[in-house]
């Protein structure tokens, strides 16, 4: 075989290897659910699909469900709004905790977290 053919096959193999190993890092769908009980807002379930500014999060409580608009994301903190209700929650998946702030009140919750991605 010619040296150029061998070099071409080697380059193609490297590109294919890098492509295959990076497939695991590409997520088309991500769904995170946190089931929590908070002394300030009571029991709740928070569902986040791909945390991005402008996307929505679903807050479900015994009183009903609310759609929250994600207005900011910084260092693992997601800030979401619903009408006059301003909720700020910091998600710590490793320790399964959510820090909830409503207006000037702040409370921490231990949660059960599930994650599904594809």
GIDA-V199076 format. One record per helix or strand. SS is the DSSP state (hx for helix, st for strand). FROM is the first residue (numbers start at 1). TO is the last residue. If there is no record, write none. Layout:
ss = {SS & SS}
from = {FROM & FROM}
to = {TO & TO}
This chain:
ss = {hx & st & st & st & st & st & st & st & st}
from = {3 & 30 & 42 & 56 & 64 & 77 & 85 & 97 & 105}
to = {25 & 38 & 49 & 61 & 74 & 82 & 92 & 102 & 117}
